[in-house]
Amino acid sequence: MTDSHHPQLTPYAGLNPQLLLDAIEQCCGLECDGRLQALNSFENRVYQVGLADGSAVVAKFYRPERWSAAAIQEEHDFAFALAAREIPIVAPLLLHQRTRHEYAGFQFAVYPKRGGRTPEFEDPAILRWLGRFIARIHAVGRLQPFVERPQLTIENYGWEPSQLVLDSDFVPTDLYDAYASVVDDVLERVEHCWAEVGAVANLRLHGDCHAGNMLWTDAGPHFVDLDDARMGPAVQDLWMCLSGSPQTQQVQLTALLEGYSEFLSFNPDELRLIESLRTLRMVHYTGWLARRWDDPAFPVSFPFFNTQRFWQDHILALREQAAALDEPSLQWHP
């Protein structure tokens, strides 16, 4: 994997509608009818593409220079391994004997169009259902490691993105020292927490298992977007299903792990990592925005990022996380 700290300027400047349609028709053998709809994605460019027979597919054009060809293929192979075991993942289509295609400097994949709604995390039955499927994903994830894709670490989710922010000019001058101090404090607390927990098993994960990447139908869930698949602890794919007060999260967690434990054992020591992982996601988010700011889509979509109010709120949120890291963790007693 390569993920440059100095992003290529306007990486999608050449991705116009004609190039996109030509790529799909020439590489995949699909006849397009000209209908294009941009879908909600910033890291990559994703479009619903109409076909001549009236149906539609979803085309995902990977951000240049982020993933190697081998790392993208690992994502696809993982998706097919899950689908082969009837785990409801939306896997790329095999077209012309390939899932990963290249055209005019872009790597892309084509997926079937799937609909659905956001799952209701307030419903214990839905959480148990999700828990069962996440466990099945993890059972496959345990079978072999990723070779080309990275591991979630404090370094690449915490120290590196925070240093990128500190080296930029996004933080207002009068807040710079406060940000530097609080991010250093919380990441040291995260390191202490991980040291206390000790070694945990790392496996292939979905990596970004939040509500937006789960589509719910009357037949149950299906999972989309393995773009952030990586090695890491199992709890990374569970904690983003939790929200609200600690009491509410405890109820949600119990339902989720009741389902999970029907298929796979869960190490309760990993629950101590939840607030650490939440902290790392917050730090990583600001680094991601800073890294991608030269992409014209980002200033338009995230105009708040370089404002005084954003950094005041972010510093306050990190201070609250420092306190949360000292609180007792959620519990699970199988």
C-alpha positions in Angstrom: 0.0 0.0 0.0 1.0 3.6 -0.6 -0.8 6.5 0.9 1.1 9.6 0.2 1.4 12.4 2.8 1.6 14.8 -0.2 -1.5 14.0 -2.2 -1.5 14.3 -6.0 -3.2 17.5 -7.1 -6.7 17.0 -8.5 -6.3 13.2 -8.8 -9.7 12.8 -10.6 -9.3 15.7 -13.0 -9.2 13.4 -16.0 -12.2 11.3 -14.9 -14.9 12.8 -17.0 -18.1 11.1 -18.0 -16.9 10.0 -21.4 -13.7 8.4 -20.0 -15.8 6.6 -17.4 -18.2 5.2 -19.9 -15.4 4.2 -22.2 -13.6 2.4 -19.4 -16.7 0.4 -18.5 -17.5 -0.5 -22.1 -14.0 -1.3 -23.3 -12.7 -3.1 -20.2 -15.8 -4.8 -19.0 -17.8 -5.4 -22.2 -20.9 -3.7 -20.8 -23.1 -1.4 -23.0 -23.9 1.8 -21.2 -26.9 4.0 -22.0 -25.3 7.3 -20.7 -27.1 7.5 -17.4 -24.6 8.4 -14.7 -25.3 9.3 -11.0 -22.5 10.2 -8.6 -22.9 8.4 -5.3 -21.7 9.6 -1.9 -18.0 8.8 -1.7 -15.0 11.1 -1.2 -12.0 8.8 -0.9 -12.9 7.1 -4.2 -15.3 8.1 -7.0 -18.4 5.9 -7.2 -21.1 6.1 -9.8 -24.3 4.4 -10.6 -24.1 3.6 -14.3 -27.1 2.8 -16.5 -26.9 -0.1 -18.9 -28.6 -0.5 -22.3 -30.9 -3.2 -21.0 -32.4 -0.8 -18.4 -30.5 -2.1 -15.4 -27.6 -0.4 -13.6 -24.3 -1.2 -12.0 -22.1 0.6 -9.6 -18.6 1.6 -10.7 -15.9 2.4 -8.2 -12.8 4.3 -9.4 -10.0 4.0 -6.8 -8.1 7.0 -5.7 -4.8 7.0 -7.6 -1.7 6.1 -5.7 -3.6 5.0 -2.6 -3.8 1.2 -3.0 -1.4 -1.0 -5.1 -3.0 -3.3 -7.6 -2.1 -6.2 -5.3 -3.9 -4.6 -2.3 -7.0 -4.0 -4.4 -7.0 -7.6 -5.5 -6.7 -8.7 -1.9 -9.9 -6.7 -1.1 -11.7 -8.4 -4.0 -10.4 -11.9 -3.0 -11.6 -11.3 0.5 -15.1 -10.3 -0.8 -15.3 -13.5 -2.9 -14.2 -15.7 0.0 -17.0 -14.2 2.1 -19.6 -14.5 -0.7 -18.6 -18.1 -1.3 -19.7 -18.9 2.2 -23.0 -17.1 1.7 -22.1 -14.1 3.8 -24.0 -11.2 2.4 -21.2 -9.0 1.1 -21.5 -7.0 -2.2 -18.6 -8.4 -4.2 -17.3 -7.0 -7.5 -18.5 -8.5 -10.7 -16.2 -10.8 -12.6 -16.0 -9.3 -16.1 -13.7 -10.5 -18.8 -12.2 -12.8 -16.2 -11.2 -9.9 -14.0 -12.6 -7.9 -11.1 -9.9 -5.1 -11.1 -9.7 -3.1 -14.3 -7.3 -0.4 -15.5 -8.0 2.4 -17.9 -6.3 5.7 -18.6 -4.3 5.5 -15.3 -7.3 4.6 -13.2 -8.0 1.3 -11.4 -11.7 0.5 -11.0 -14.2 -2.3 -10.2 -17.8 -2.8 -11.1 -20.4 -4.0 -8.6 -24.0 -5.1 -8.8 -26.5 -2.4 -7.7 -28.0 -3.3 -4.3 -30.6 -1.4 -2.3 -31.4 -1.2 1.4 -31.9 1.0 4.4 -29.8 1.8 7.4 -30.2 -0.8 10.1 -31.9 0.1 13.4 -29.3 -0.3 16.0 -31.9 0.4 18.7 -33.5 -3.0 18.0 -31.7 -5.9 19.9 -32.9 -8.4 17.3 -31.2 -6.5 14.5 -28.0 -6.2 16.6 -28.0 -9.9 17.2 -28.5 -10.6 13.5 -25.6 -8.2 12.7 -23.4 -9.8 15.3 -23.9 -13.2 13.7 -22.8 -12.0 10.3 -19.9 -10.0 11.6 -18.7 -13.2 13.4 -19.0 -15.1 10.1 -16.9 -12.4 8.4 -14.3 -12.7 11.2 -14.3 -16.5 10.9 -13.2 -16.2 7.3 -10.9 -13.3 8.3 -9.0 -15.6 10.7 -8.2 -18.1 8.0 -5.2 -16.2 6.6 -3.7 -12.7 6.9 -3.6 -9.9 4.5 -0.2 -9.6 2.9 -0.6 -6.3 0.9 -3.0 -4.5 3.1 -1.9 -2.8 6.4 -2.6 -3.4 10.1 -4.5 -0.9 12.2 -1.9 0.6 14.5 -1.6 3.5 16.9 1.1 4.8 14.6 -0.8 4.8 11.3 -4.2 5.8 12.9 -2.8 8.2 15.5 0.7 9.5 15.5 1.1 9.8 11.7 -2.2 11.7 11.0 -1.7 14.0 14.0 1.8 14.9 12.9 0.5 15.6 9.4 -2.0 18.1 10.9 0.7 19.7 13.1 2.9 20.1 10.1 0.1 21.8 8.1 -1.5 25.3 8.6 -5.0 24.1 9.3 -4.9 24.5 13.0 -5.4 28.2 14.0 -2.3 29.7 15.5 -3.9 30.5 18.8 -5.1 26.8 19.1 -2.0 25.1 17.9 -0.4 24.5 21.3 -3.7 23.3 22.7 -4.2 20.8 19.9 -0.6 19.6 20.1 -0.9 19.1 23.8 -4.2 17.3 23.8 -3.5 15.0 20.9 -0.2 14.0 22.5 -2.0 13.3 25.8 -4.7 11.2 24.3 -2.4 9.1 22.1 -0.1 8.4 25.1 -3.3 7.3 27.0 -4.2 5.1 24.0 -0.7 3.5 24.0 -1.0 2.9 27.8 -4.4 1.2 27.3 -3.1 -1.1 24.5 -0.1 -2.0 26.6 -2.5 -2.9 29.5 -4.6 -5.1 27.3 -1.6 -6.8 25.9 -1.5 -8.9 22.7 -4.8 -9.6 21.0 -5.5 -11.6 17.8 -5.3 -9.7 14.6 -7.5 -10.8 11.7 -8.8 -9.6 8.4 -11.5 -7.0 9.1 -14.2 -5.2 7.2 -12.4 -2.2 8.8 -15.1 0.4 8.4 -18.2 -1.4 9.7 -20.6 1.5 10.4 -24.2 1.9 9.6 -23.5 3.5 6.2 -21.7 0.4 5.1 -24.6 -1.9 6.1 -27.8 -2.1 4.0 -30.8 -3.7 5.6 -33.7 -5.4 3.7 -36.5 -7.6 4.9 -34.2 -10.5 4.2 -31.5 -9.1 6.5 -28.3 -7.2 6.1 -25.7 -7.0 3.4 -22.3 -5.4 3.8 -20.7 -3.0 1.3 -17.3 -1.2 0.8 -14.3 -3.3 1.9 -12.1 -0.4 0.8 -10.7 0.0 4.3 -10.3 -3.7 5.0 -7.1 -4.3 7.0 -5.7 -6.4 9.8 -6.8 -5.6 13.3 -8.6 -6.7 16.5 -12.2 -8.0 16.1 -13.7 -5.3 18.2 -12.9 -2.7 15.5 -15.8 -4.1 13.5 -18.1 -4.0 16.5 -17.7 -0.8 18.3 -19.2 1.4 15.5 -22.5 -0.2 16.1 -22.7 1.3 19.5 -23.9 4.8 20.4 -25.5 6.8 23.1 -24.9 6.7 26.9 -22.7 4.0 28.4 -25.9 2.3 29.7 -27.4 2.3 26.2 -24.1 1.0 24.7 -24.0 -1.8 27.2 -27.4 -3.0 26.1 -26.4 -2.7 22.4 -23.1 -4.5 23.0 -24.8 -7.4 24.9 -27.2 -8.0 22.0 -24.4 -7.7 19.4 -22.2 -10.2 21.2 -25.0 -12.6 21.9 -25.3 -12.9 18.1 -21.6 -12.9 17.5 -20.9 -15.7 20.1 -23.3 -18.0 18.3 -20.6 -18.4 15.6 -17.3 -17.3 17.1 -15.8 -16.7 20.5 -15.0 -13.1 21.5 -12.1 -12.0 23.7 -13.7 -9.7 26.3 -10.3 -8.1 26.9 -10.8 -6.3 23.6 -13.6 -4.2 25.0 -11.0 -2.1 26.8 -9.9 -1.0 23.4 -13.2 0.6 22.3 -12.5 4.1 23.5 -9.0 3.9 22.2 -10.3 3.0 18.8 -12.9 5.8 18.9 -10.0 8.2 19.8 -7.9 6.9 16.9 -10.8 7.3 14.5 -11.2 11.0 15.5 -7.5 11.7 15.1 -7.3 9.8 11.8 -10.3 11.8 10.5 -8.6 15.2 10.8 -5.4 13.7 9.2 -7.5 12.3 6.3 -9.1 15.7 5.6 -5.7 17.4 5.8 -4.1 14.8 3.4 -7.0 15.2 0.9 -7.5 18.9 1.0 -5.9 19.4 -2.4 -8.7 17.4 -3.9 -11.2 20.0 -5.0 -14.1 17.9 -3.7 -12.9 18.3 -0.1 -13.0 22.1 0.5 -16.5 22.1 -1.1 -17.8 19.2 1.0 -16.0 20.0 4.3 -15.9 23.8 4.4 -15.8 23.7 8.2 -12.5 22.0 8.4 -10.2 25.1 8.5 -12.4 27.1 10.8 -11.8 28.3 14.3 -15.0 26.6 15.5 -14.1 23.2 14.1 -10.8 23.1 15.9 -12.2 24.4 19.2 -14.8 21.6 19.1 -12.2 19.0 18.0 -9.9 19.9 20.9 -12.8 19.7 23.3 -13.9 16.3 21.9 -10.3 15.0 22.4 -10.3 16.3 26.0 -13.5 14.4 26.6 -12.0 11.3 25.1 -9.1 11.6 27.5 -11.6 11.3 30.3 -13.4 8.5 28.6 -10.2 6.5 28.3 -10.0 6.5 32.1 -13.6 5.2 32.5 -14.4 1.5 33.1 -14.9 -0.3 29.8 -18.1 -2.0 28.7 -18.5 -5.6 29.9 -19.3 -9.0 28.3 -19.8 -12.1 30.3 -20.4 -15.0 27.9 
